[in-house]
Amino acid sequence: MATTQITRAVIDDAEAILALQRLAYQCEAQRYSDYSLPPLTETLSQLQQEFDRSVFLKAIGIDGICGSVRARDDGTTCFIGRLIVHPTRRRRGIATRLMAEIEASFPYVARYELFTGYKSQGNLELYDKLGYRVFREDQPEQGPKLVFLEKLREPMA
């Protein structure tokens, strides 16, 4: 079995990441009966612009990009978003590795923050396993209720 490599994505990866994102979020769209979720409506241009503000990581398997995550910070908090893994590659540790690498990309922050939908039990279980704790919930005007989670970084010894 080939290993999956985690590396920094570049803007030339945007099209492949967007295609994977649209595929990966189909189960969320079905779960919430909502095909207008932002990851499904994001355009290539919007994603490319995000490369100016965020660090993108990609997981590369034998068939190309099979996972991705992005994050940006404000100096004290790292905001993690759009953790995706190809549906046929899930439950193989790729998401856990992507999360570890994105956290390591921001060693100077005091905390990490992310959100997921309230019915996304697999996501909530993964984040709990990784040390994230719920700190608030929010019901946007459109879309599902969101659960916000945070993880405080261990102080340097």
VENTAGI-V566052 format. One record per run of one state. SS is the DSSP state (a for helix, b for strand, c for the rest). FROM is the first residue (numbers start at 0). TO is the last residue. If there is no record, write none. Layout:
SS	FROM	TO
SS	FROM	TO
This chain:
c	0	3
b	4	7
c	8	9
a	10	23
c	24	24
a	25	31
c	32	36
a	37	40
c	41	42
a	43	49
c	50	53
b	54	60
c	61	62
b	63	72
c	73	75
b	76	84
c	85	85
a	86	88
c	89	92
a	93	103
c	104	109
b	110	116
c	117	119
a	120	128
c	129	131
b	132	138
c	139	143
b	144	151
c	152	156
